[in-house]
């Protein structure tokens, strides 16, 4: 039985999941490392996903320390056409012909434009045969092969996410013969998977987390990425009925939006259960398992338990998987629901899984056909060489023919050598285009920096403490000596900051246009600053002013300071990387007291400030 390391990747709609496993000779899995990367795109928009997938894949490979090797891949269910068909019991050779006919009749694309595969399912002693037909457009599969090749990876197989979930469930719950329903709620689609002994069935519906984010965006008039942050930060599934809404008005509105989307999903679940029982001859599910990123919203299990009146729990794909002690267990507990498809893919390496679909790219099939013909080609070449050697000594005419062939080859070589300049010109254009793409990706990183920083600050704040003002100082020196001297100057008290100190300011309740602020900073710097501003200065110190309740212990500010030191933005061996500059002492006539904190960015986390 095969054993060794295997890499698996799930190319989702909104995120890329990557994991490294070790498969031993007994088909036992050990999770060595994993990474989850957001693609940073709106799944509701039609755009080229390949640059985002390539960037996220290379980022994830770097994070887990994997450079090259074999990789198994799966795609979301909404990219694939899946159909379960019932066929009469016939001879094996006739069965294959019937499946080809069914594929031609059911696949909604010309059969020569898709990559498809099938698997025979069903129970022993059943009066008919059930087959699973899976098809995907050939250009999409070729894009995946190109993506892996660009990352120096050898593509093993291309599978479908809901089918890999079936394999992972069978591996982790082997002694569960009853009918189980797995609801995997992703970003753009949800997979409803029935596992009933030897019988399986799945259906993909376009109701998932992106609808929640889109409705939040419409409700709050926020961009999609900001809506995602709101959903993750404050979202939960509203309980409905007589339950009291939370005090946070935004959280209450988001919970109602989430409940509405989950109610639509519940309607699809009910229809799927009826279809499975009436059309597929299945049984009613006895238990429900939740999986996928959107299922992690609070109270999702309570919602389905109340609606379906069935026991509901979260699917644990690592139940029978050994986890390396080097993995952060606390981080893994929050992301374990995203790894089901990766476990199912790793089981493909063991060679024994219940559902085994492989959507080979057309180029792979051509290579296989060429490999089958190669022995005949080499045999023909050997015969030709043998014939040439026998006749070369007695027939000078053959020697003249060889000379002519050599001259022809030289002529072709000279002609192709002239094309090299054209190839170099094309390569130069490619390099220029790649430079533009890299610049665009860097601008995207700058765009995402501020929402992530605000989210990090919100996570560091404890109840009883507020942030009322955020200032940002930045380096304006161009030469190395000026930069060093600027960084060694002790920051003044915020109340004593001179007017010529370059500060990018954000004040609660008084938003200012970014363009006007930049113009004002440049005018101020040109009049008063002794050194010219860089074209892209770096933010150095975040100045945070706020209030804390008089009744709270002063230690709440120290707690905020320590929380800031624990973030990636300000973590440093220097104890004064985050420093409390001011903290008012309690006074009887004051309800809230003022504090002031200076937080110095790590060099690698300093934001680029576009002039």
C-alpha positions as CSV (number, residue, x, y, z in Angstrom):
1,X,0.0,0.0,0.0
2,X,1.4,3.5,-0.8
3,X,2.9,5.5,2.0
4,X,4.7,8.8,2.4
5,X,4.0,12.5,2.3
6,X,1.1,13.9,0.3
7,X,0.0,17.5,-0.2
8,X,-3.7,18.3,-0.7
9,X,-5.4,21.6,-1.7
10,X,-9.0,22.7,-1.7
11,X,-9.6,25.6,-4.3
12,X,-12.7,27.2,-2.7
13,X,-14.7,30.2,-3.9
14,X,-13.4,32.5,-1.2
15,X,-10.4,30.8,0.3
16,X,-7.7,28.3,-0.4
17,X,-7.0,25.4,2.1
18,X,-3.7,23.5,1.9
19,X,-2.5,20.6,4.1
20,X,0.4,18.3,4.3
21,X,-0.2,14.7,5.5
22,X,1.8,11.5,6.1
23,X,0.1,8.3,5.0
24,X,1.6,5.2,6.6
25,X,1.5,1.6,5.3
26,X,-1.7,1.0,7.3
27,X,-3.5,3.9,5.6
28,X,-3.4,6.0,8.8
29,X,-3.2,9.8,8.3
30,X,-1.0,12.2,10.2
31,X,-1.6,15.9,9.7
32,X,1.8,17.6,9.6
33,X,0.9,21.2,8.8
34,X,-1.8,23.2,7.1
35,X,-2.6,26.8,6.0
36,X,-5.8,28.7,5.1
37,X,-5.5,31.7,2.8
38,X,-8.3,34.1,1.9
39,X,-8.4,34.8,-1.9
40,X,-9.5,38.4,-1.2
41,X,-12.1,38.4,-4.1
42,X,-15.8,39.0,-4.2
43,X,-17.4,35.6,-5.1
44,X,-20.4,37.4,-6.6
45,X,-18.3,39.0,-9.3
46,X,-17.1,37.2,-12.4
47,X,-13.4,37.7,-12.6
48,X,-10.2,35.7,-13.4
49,X,-9.5,33.7,-10.3
50,X,-6.2,32.3,-11.4
51,X,-3.9,35.2,-10.3
52,X,-5.5,35.2,-6.8
53,X,-5.3,31.3,-6.6
54,X,-1.6,31.4,-7.7
55,X,-0.7,34.0,-5.1
56,X,-2.6,32.3,-2.3
57,X,-1.2,28.9,-3.2
58,X,2.4,30.1,-3.2
59,X,1.8,32.0,0.0
60,X,0.4,28.8,1.7
61,X,3.3,26.7,0.4
62,X,5.7,29.1,1.9
63,X,3.9,29.2,5.2
64,X,4.0,25.4,5.6
65,X,7.6,25.1,4.2
66,X,6.7,22.9,1.2
67,X,8.5,23.7,-2.1
68,X,7.7,20.9,-4.6
69,X,6.1,17.4,-4.8
70,X,2.9,15.6,-5.6
71,X,-0.4,17.3,-4.8
72,X,-4.1,16.2,-4.9
73,X,-6.7,18.9,-5.6
74,X,-10.4,19.4,-5.3
75,X,-12.8,22.1,-6.5
76,X,-16.1,23.4,-5.1
77,X,-19.3,21.6,-6.1
78,X,-20.8,24.5,-8.1
79,X,-17.9,24.2,-10.6
80,X,-18.9,20.6,-11.4
81,X,-21.9,18.9,-13.0
82,X,-22.9,15.9,-10.9
83,X,-25.7,13.4,-11.7
84,X,-26.8,10.2,-10.1
85,X,-28.4,7.8,-12.6
86,X,-30.1,4.4,-12.2
87,X,-29.3,1.7,-14.8
88,X,-30.8,-1.8,-15.3
89,X,-28.6,-4.8,-14.4
90,X,-26.7,-5.7,-17.5
91,X,-23.3,-7.1,-18.5
92,X,-20.2,-5.1,-17.7
93,X,-19.4,-4.3,-21.3
94,X,-23.0,-3.0,-21.9
95,X,-22.9,-1.1,-18.7
96,X,-20.0,1.0,-19.9
97,X,-21.8,1.8,-23.1
98,X,-24.9,2.8,-21.2
99,X,-23.0,5.2,-19.0
100,X,-21.4,6.9,-22.0
101,X,-24.8,7.4,-23.5
102,X,-26.2,8.8,-20.1
103,X,-23.2,11.2,-20.0
104,X,-23.9,12.4,-23.5
105,X,-27.6,12.9,-22.7
106,X,-27.2,14.6,-19.2
107,X,-24.0,16.7,-19.4
108,X,-25.2,20.2,-20.4
109,X,-22.0,20.8,-22.6
110,X,-20.6,19.1,-25.7
111,X,-19.0,16.0,-24.4
112,X,-15.7,16.8,-26.2
113,X,-15.4,20.1,-24.3
114,X,-15.6,18.5,-20.8
115,X,-13.6,16.1,-18.7
116,X,-15.8,13.5,-17.1
117,X,-15.5,10.4,-15.0
118,X,-18.0,8.0,-13.3
119,X,-18.2,5.5,-10.5
120,X,-20.6,2.5,-9.9
121,X,-22.5,2.8,-6.6
122,X,-25.3,0.9,-5.0
123,X,-26.0,-1.9,-2.6
124,X,-25.4,-5.6,-3.0
125,X,-28.6,-7.4,-4.2
126,X,-30.2,-4.2,-5.5
127,X,-32.4,-4.7,-8.6
128,X,-30.7,-1.9,-10.5
129,X,-27.3,-0.3,-10.7
130,X,-26.6,3.3,-9.6
131,X,-23.8,5.3,-11.3
132,X,-22.4,8.7,-10.3
133,X,-21.4,10.8,-13.3
134,X,-19.2,13.9,-12.8
135,X,-18.2,16.4,-15.5
136,X,-16.2,19.6,-15.5
137,X,-15.3,22.0,-18.4
138,X,-11.9,21.1,-19.8
139,X,-10.4,24.6,-19.8
140,X,-11.1,24.8,-16.0
141,X,-9.2,21.6,-15.4
142,X,-6.4,22.8,-17.6
143,X,-6.2,26.0,-15.6
144,X,-5.8,23.9,-12.4
145,X,-3.0,21.9,-14.0
146,X,-1.2,25.1,-15.1
147,X,-1.6,26.5,-11.6
148,X,0.1,23.5,-10.1
149,X,2.8,23.5,-12.7
150,X,3.6,27.2,-12.1
151,X,4.0,26.3,-8.4
152,X,6.5,23.4,-9.2
153,X,3.9,20.8,-8.1
154,X,3.0,17.5,-9.7
155,X,-0.8,17.2,-10.0
156,X,-2.0,13.8,-8.7
157,X,-5.7,13.9,-9.1
158,X,-8.6,16.5,-9.5
159,X,-11.6,15.6,-7.3
160,X,-14.8,17.3,-6.2
161,X,-15.1,18.7,-2.6
162,X,-18.5,17.1,-1.6
163,X,-17.2,13.6,-2.7
164,X,-14.0,14.0,-0.7
165,X,-16.2,14.9,2.3
166,X,-17.9,11.4,1.9
167,X,-14.5,9.7,2.1
168,X,-13.5,11.8,5.1
169,X,-16.8,10.9,6.9
170,X,-16.4,7.2,6.2
171,X,-12.8,7.3,7.6
172,X,-13.7,9.2,10.8
173,X,-17.1,7.6,11.5
174,X,-16.6,3.9,10.3
175,X,-19.1,2.4,12.8
176,X,-22.0,4.6,11.8
177,X,-24.4,2.6,9.6
178,X,-27.4,4.9,9.9
179,X,-28.4,7.6,7.4
180,X,-26.5,10.8,8.1
181,X,-26.9,14.2,6.5
182,X,-23.7,16.4,6.2
183,X,-24.5,20.1,5.5
184,X,-21.3,21.8,4.2
185,X,-21.9,25.5,4.1
186,X,-19.2,27.3,2.1
187,X,-18.8,30.8,0.6
188,X,-20.7,30.5,-2.7
189,X,-22.5,27.1,-2.4
190,X,-23.6,24.6,0.1
191,X,-23.3,20.8,-0.3
192,X,-26.0,18.5,1.1
193,X,-24.5,15.1,1.4
194,X,-26.3,11.9,2.4
195,X,-24.2,8.9,3.7
196,X,-26.3,5.8,4.3
197,X,-24.2,2.8,4.6
198,X,-23.1,1.9,1.0
199,X,-25.5,4.4,-0.5
200,X,-24.5,8.0,-1.0
201,X,-26.1,11.1,-2.6
202,X,-25.1,14.7,-2.8
203,X,-26.7,17.9,-4.1
204,X,-25.2,21.4,-4.4
205,X,-27.3,24.5,-3.8
206,X,-26.3,28.2,-4.5
207,X,-27.2,29.4,-0.9
208,X,-24.2,30.0,1.3
209,X,-22.2,32.7,3.2
210,X,-21.8,35.0,0.2
211,X,-25.5,35.8,0.4
212,X,-25.2,36.8,4.0
213,X,-22.3,39.1,3.2
214,X,-24.1,40.6,0.2
215,X,-27.2,41.4,2.2
216,X,-25.0,42.9,4.9
217,X,-23.4,45.0,2.2
218,X,-26.8,46.2,0.9
219,X,-28.1,46.8,4.4
220,X,-25.2,48.8,5.7
221,X,-24.0,50.3,2.4
222,X,-20.5,48.8,2.9
223,X,-18.2,47.1,0.4
224,X,-18.1,43.4,0.3
225,X,-14.8,42.9,2.2
226,X,-16.0,45.2,5.0
227,X,-19.3,43.2,5.1
228,X,-17.2,40.0,5.5
229,X,-15.4,41.5,8.5
230,X,-18.8,42.5,10.0
231,X,-20.2,39.0,9.5
232,X,-17.1,37.4,11.1
233,X,-16.9,39.9,13.9
234,X,-20.6,40.3,14.9
235,X,-22.5,37.7,13.0
236,X,-24.6,34.9,14.4
237,X,-27.8,33.1,13.5
238,X,-30.7,34.8,15.1
239,X,-32.7,32.5,17.3
240,X,-36.1,34.1,16.4
241,X,-39.2,33.8,18.5
242,X,-39.2,35.2,22.0
243,X,-35.4,35.5,22.3
244,X,-34.2,39.0,23.1
245,X,-32.1,40.8,20.5
246,X,-28.5,41.8,21.6
247,X,-27.7,45.3,22.8
248,X,-25.5,45.9,19.7
249,X,-28.0,47.1,17.0
250,X,-25.6,46.1,14.2
251,X,-25.3,42.6,15.5
252,X,-29.1,42.3,15.8
253,X,-29.6,43.3,12.2
254,X,-26.9,40.9,11.0
255,X,-28.4,38.1,13.0
256,X,-31.8,38.6,11.3
257,X,-30.1,38.6,7.9
258,X,-28.2,35.4,8.7
259,X,-31.4,33.7,9.9
260,X,-33.2,34.6,6.7
261,X,-30.4,33.0,4.6
262,X,-30.3,29.9,6.9
263,X,-34.1,29.6,6.5
264,X,-33.7,29.5,2.7
265,X,-31.1,26.9,3.1
266,X,-33.3,24.9,5.4
267,X,-36.0,24.9,2.7
268,X,-33.5,23.4,0.3
269,X,-32.5,20.8,2.9
270,X,-36.1,19.7,3.3
271,X,-36.6,19.4,-0.4
272,X,-33.4,17.4,-0.7
273,X,-34.5,15.0,2.0
274,X,-37.8,14.4,0.2
275,X,-36.1,13.9,-3.1
276,X,-33.6,11.5,-1.6
277,X,-36.3,9.4,0.0
278,X,-38.8,9.4,-2.9
279,X,-36.5,9.3,-6.0
280,X,-33.4,7.6,-4.7
281,X,-35.1,5.2,-2.3
282,X,-33.1,6.4,0.7
283,X,-34.0,6.6,4.3
284,X,-34.7,9.7,6.4
285,X,-31.5,11.0,8.1
286,X,-31.1,10.2,11.8
287,X,-28.3,12.7,12.5
288,X,-27.0,16.0,11.0
289,X,-23.3,17.1,10.8
290,X,-22.3,20.7,10.0
291,X,-19.2,21.6,8.0
292,X,-17.7,24.5,6.1
293,X,-16.7,28.0,7.0
294,X,-20.2,29.5,7.3
295,X,-21.4,26.8,9.6
296,X,-19.0,28.2,12.2
297,X,-21.4,31.1,12.8
298,X,-22.7,31.0,16.3
299,X,-26.0,29.2,16.9
300,X,-26.1,27.5,13.5
301,X,-26.3,24.1,15.2
302,X,-29.2,25.3,17.4
303,X,-31.0,26.6,14.3
304,X,-30.9,23.3,12.4
305,X,-31.6,21.3,15.5
306,X,-34.8,23.4,16.0
307,X,-35.8,23.2,12.3
308,X,-35.1,19.5,11.6
309,X,-35.7,18.1,15.0
310,X,-32.6,15.9,14.7
311,X,-29.4,15.7,16.7
312,X,-26.9,18.2,15.2
313,X,-23.1,18.3,15.7
314,X,-20.1,19.7,13.9
315,X,-18.3,17.3,11.6
316,X,-14.8,16.5,12.9
317,X,-12.6,15.4,10.0
318,X,-9.7,14.9,12.3
319,X,-11.5,12.4,14.6
320,X,-9.3,9.5,13.5
321,X,-6.4,11.6,12.2
322,X,-3.1,12.0,14.1
323,X,-2.2,15.7,14.6
324,X,1.4,16.8,14.8
325,X,2.3,18.4,18.1
326,X,3.8,21.3,16.2
327,X,0.4,22.6,15.1
328,X,-1.2,25.3,17.2
329,X,-4.2,23.4,18.7
330,X,-6.1,26.6,19.6
331,X,-6.0,27.9,16.0
332,X,-6.8,24.4,14.7
333,X,-9.9,24.1,16.8
334,X,-11.3,27.2,15.2
335,X,-10.6,26.0,11.6
336,X,-11.1,22.2,11.8
337,X,-14.4,22.5,10.0
338,X,-12.5,23.7,6.9
339,X,-10.3,20.6,6.6
340,X,-12.8,17.9,5.6
341,X,-12.1,17.9,1.9
342,X,-8.3,17.9,2.6
343,X,-8.6,14.7,4.7
344,X,-10.7,13.1,2.0
345,X,-8.1,14.0,-0.6
346,X,-5.2,12.6,1.5
347,X,-7.1,9.3,1.7
348,X,-6.8,9.0,-2.1
349,X,-3.1,8.2,-1.5
350,X,-4.0,5.1,0.4
351,X,-5.7,3.7,-2.7
352,X,-8.8,2.5,-0.9
353,X,-11.7,5.1,-0.7
354,X,-15.5,4.6,-1.2
355,X,-15.8,7.3,-3.9
356,X,-12.9,7.8,-6.3
357,X,-13.3,10.4,-9.1
358,X,-10.4,11.7,-11.1
359,X,-10.9,14.5,-13.6
360,X,-7.6,14.3,-15.6
361,X,-6.7,17.4,-17.7
362,X,-6.9,16.7,-21.5
363,X,-3.2,17.3,-21.7
364,X,-2.6,14.4,-19.2
365,X,-4.7,12.1,-21.4
366,X,-2.7,13.0,-24.4
367,X,0.5,12.2,-22.6
368,X,-0.8,8.9,-21.5
369,X,-1.8,8.0,-25.1
370,X,1.6,9.1,-26.3
371,X,3.2,6.9,-23.6
372,X,1.3,3.9,-24.9
373,X,2.5,4.5,-28.4
374,X,6.1,5.1,-27.4
375,X,7.2,1.4,-27.4
376,X,6.0,1.0,-30.9
377,X,7.7,4.2,-32.0
378,X,11.0,3.0,-30.4
379,X,10.7,-0.4,-32.0
380,X,10.2,1.2,-35.4
381,X,13.3,3.5,-34.8
382,X,15.3,0.4,-33.8
383,X,14.3,-1.4,-37.0
384,X,15.2,1.6,-39.1
385,X,18.6,1.9,-37.5
386,X,19.4,-1.8,-37.9
387,X,18.4,-1.6,-41.5
388,X,20.6,1.5,-42.0
389,X,23.6,-0.2,-40.4
390,X,23.3,-3.3,-42.5
391,X,23.0,-1.5,-45.8
392,X,25.3,1.5,-45.1
393,X,28.5,-0.3,-46.0
394,X,27.3,-1.5,-49.3
395,X,25.0,1.2,-50.5
396,X,26.5,4.7,-50.8
397,X,23.2,6.1,-51.9
398,X,21.9,5.7,-48.3
399,X,24.9,7.8,-47.1
400,X,23.9,10.6,-49.6
401,X,20.4,10.5,-48.3
402,X,21.6,10.9,-44.7
403,X,23.7,14.0,-45.8
404,X,20.6,15.5,-47.4
405,X,18.6,15.0,-44.2
406,X,21.4,16.6,-42.2
407,X,21.4,19.6,-44.5
408,X,17.7,19.9,-44.1
409,X,17.9,19.8,-40.3
410,X,20.6,22.5,-40.4
411,X,18.4,24.7,-42.6
412,X,15.5,24.3,-40.2
413,X,17.7,25.1,-37.2
414,X,19.0,28.3,-38.9
415,X,15.4,29.3,-39.6
416,X,14.2,28.7,-36.1
417,X,17.2,30.6,-34.7
418,X,16.0,33.7,-36.5
419,X,12.8,33.4,-34.4
420,X,14.7,33.9,-31.2
421,X,14.5,37.7,-31.3
422,X,10.7,37.5,-31.7
423,X,10.6,35.2,-28.7
424,X,12.7,37.6,-26.6
425,X,10.4,40.4,-27.5
426,X,7.4,38.4,-26.4
427,X,9.2,37.5,-23.1
428,X,9.9,41.2,-22.5
429,X,6.2,42.0,-23.0
430,X,5.4,39.2,-20.6
431,X,7.8,40.6,-18.0
432,X,6.2,44.1,-18.3
433,X,2.7,42.6,-17.9
434,X,3.9,40.6,-14.9
435,X,5.3,43.8,-13.3
436,X,1.9,45.5,-13.7
437,X,0.2,42.5,-12.1
438,X,2.7,42.5,-9.2
439,X,2.1,46.2,-8.7
440,X,-1.7,45.7,-8.6
441,X,-1.3,42.9,-6.0
442,X,0.8,45.2,-3.9
443,X,-1.9,47.9,-4.0
444,X,-4.4,45.2,-2.9
445,X,-2.3,44.4,0.1
446,X,-2.2,48.1,1.0
447,X,-6.0,48.3,0.6
448,X,-6.5,45.3,2.9
449,X,-4.1,46.6,5.6
450,X,-6.3,49.1,7.3
451,X,-9.5,46.9,7.7
452,X,-7.2,44.2,9.2
453,X,-5.5,46.7,11.5
454,X,-8.9,48.1,12.8
455,X,-10.1,44.5,13.3
456,X,-6.9,43.8,15.4
457,X,-7.5,46.9,17.5
458,X,-11.1,45.9,18.1
459,X,-9.9,42.5,19.3
460,X,-7.5,44.1,21.8
461,X,-10.1,46.4,23.4
462,X,-11.8,45.1,26.6
463,X,-15.2,46.2,27.9
464,X,-14.9,49.5,29.7
465,X,-12.3,51.0,27.4
466,X,-12.8,53.1,24.2
467,X,-10.6,54.4,21.4
468,X,-11.6,57.9,20.5
469,X,-8.6,59.0,18.3
470,X,-5.9,57.4,16.2
471,X,-2.9,59.2,14.9
472,X,-0.1,57.9,12.7
473,X,3.4,59.3,12.4
474,X,5.6,58.3,9.5
475,X,9.2,58.6,8.4
476,X,9.9,61.4,6.0
477,X,13.7,61.0,5.6
478,X,15.2,59.7,2.4
479,X,18.8,59.0,3.2
480,X,19.9,56.3,5.7
481,X,21.4,58.7,8.3
482,X,18.3,60.8,8.3
483,X,16.1,57.7,8.7
484,X,18.2,56.5,11.6
485,X,18.1,59.9,13.4
486,X,14.4,60.2,12.8
487,X,13.7,56.8,14.4
488,X,15.9,57.6,17.5
489,X,14.0,60.8,18.3
490,X,11.7,60.4,21.4
491,X,8.1,61.0,20.5
492,X,6.6,64.0,22.2
493,X,3.3,64.0,24.2
494,X,0.4,64.0,21.8
495,X,-0.8,67.3,23.2
496,X,2.6,68.8,22.4
497,X,3.0,67.4,18.9
498,X,4.1,70.4,16.7
499,X,2.2,71.3,13.6
500,X,5.0,70.4,11.3
501,X,5.1,66.7,12.5
502,X,3.8,64.5,9.7
503,X,0.7,62.8,11.1
504,X,-1.9,60.8,9.2
505,X,-5.0,61.4,11.5
506,X,-8.3,59.6,11.9
507,X,-10.7,61.1,14.5
508,X,-13.9,59.4,15.5
509,X,-16.9,61.3,14.2
510,X,-14.9,63.6,12.0
511,X,-13.8,61.7,8.8
512,X,-11.6,63.6,6.4
513,X,-11.0,63.0,2.7
514,X,-7.9,61.0,2.1
515,X,-6.9,63.1,-0.9
516,X,-7.3,66.4,0.9
517,X,-5.4,65.1,3.9
518,X,-2.5,63.9,1.8
519,X,-2.4,67.3,0.0
520,X,-2.4,69.2,3.3
521,X,0.4,66.9,4.7
522,X,2.5,67.5,1.6
523,X,2.0,71.3,1.8
524,X,2.9,71.3,5.5
525,X,6.0,69.1,4.9
526,X,7.2,71.3,2.0
527,X,6.9,74.5,4.1
528,X,8.3,73.3,7.5
529,X,10.0,69.9,7.3
530,X,13.8,70.0,7.0
531,X,13.9,66.8,4.9
532,X,11.9,65.9,1.8
533,X,9.1,63.3,2.0
534,X,9.7,59.9,0.4
535,X,7.5,59.0,-2.6
536,X,6.0,56.2,-0.4
537,X,6.7,56.9,3.3
538,X,6.3,54.3,5.9
539,X,4.0,54.6,8.9
540,X,6.1,54.2,12.1
541,X,4.1,54.9,15.3
542,X,0.4,54.5,16.0
543,X,-0.8,57.1,18.6
544,X,-4.0,55.9,20.3
545,X,-6.0,58.2,22.5
546,X,-9.1,57.0,24.4
547,X,-11.1,56.8,27.6
548,X,-11.7,54.2,30.2
549,X,-14.4,54.1,32.9
550,X,-13.5,55.5,36.2
551,X,-15.0,52.5,38.0
552,X,-12.7,50.1,36.1
553,X,-9.3,49.3,37.5
554,X,-6.4,51.2,35.8
555,X,-5.1,47.8,34.9
556,X,-7.5,47.7,31.9
557,X,-5.2,50.1,30.1
558,X,-2.2,47.8,30.9
559,X,-4.3,44.9,29.5
560,X,-4.9,46.9,26.3
561,X,-1.2,47.6,26.1
562,X,-0.3,43.9,26.5
563,X,-2.9,42.9,23.9
564,X,-1.4,45.3,21.5
565,X,2.1,43.8,22.1
566,X,0.7,40.4,21.3
567,X,-0.4,41.4,17.8
568,X,1.8,40.9,14.8
569,X,1.8,44.6,14.1
570,X,3.6,45.6,17.3
571,X,5.2,42.4,18.6
572,X,8.9,43.1,19.5
573,X,11.6,42.2,22.0
574,X,11.7,45.9,22.9
575,X,9.6,46.3,26.0
576,X,8.7,49.9,24.9
577,X,7.3,48.9,21.5
578,X,3.9,49.8,23.0
579,X,4.1,52.4,25.8
580,X,1.5,54.1,27.9
581,X,2.3,57.8,27.7
582,X,-0.6,59.2,29.7
583,X,-3.2,57.7,32.0
584,X,-5.4,60.1,34.2
585,X,-5.9,59.4,37.8
586,X,-9.4,58.9,39.1
587,X,-11.4,62.1,40.0
588,X,-14.8,62.2,41.6
589,X,-16.3,64.5,38.9
590,X,-15.2,62.4,36.0
591,X,-17.0,59.4,34.7
592,X,-14.4,58.5,32.1
593,X,-10.6,59.0,32.3
594,X,-8.2,59.7,29.4
595,X,-5.3,57.5,28.3
596,X,-2.7,57.8,25.6
597,X,-0.6,55.0,24.1
598,X,2.3,55.0,21.6
599,X,2.6,51.8,19.6
600,X,5.6,51.4,17.3
601,X,5.0,49.2,14.2
602,X,7.4,46.3,13.4
603,X,9.5,47.2,10.4
604,X,8.0,44.4,8.3
605,X,4.5,45.5,9.3
606,X,5.0,49.3,8.6
607,X,2.3,50.4,6.1
608,X,3.1,52.1,2.9
609,X,1.4,55.5,2.8
610,X,0.6,56.5,-0.8
611,X,1.5,60.2,-1.3
